[in-house]
Amino acid sequence: AAHVPPRPPGRPASIAGMSEPRPVRLPHGGTLNCDTCRNDVFEEYRWKLQTTGLTFFNLDWANRDATCFVCTSCRRIHWFHL
């Protein structure tokens, strides 16, 4: 497992929708590694995917969610529709 760097100053220790940094197991059984730096420790977030149609009608709440894993080393975001 890769070293998890300390959080940057001013960044809250807990953000709604975020998990503690951890390795990520993929559905096929492998482990997620960052495409940029090969790190294997990520923070997990759930983000809304916005669409023009639902936003136009002020129905953003009805948009789908994406699971995002943010690399704790280089901060690259890996998006998944799980």
Secondary structure, DSSP 8 states (H G I E B T S, - for coil): --------TT--S--TT----B--B-TTS-B---TTT----EEEEEEE---HHHHHTT-GGGS-EEEEEEETTT--EEEE--
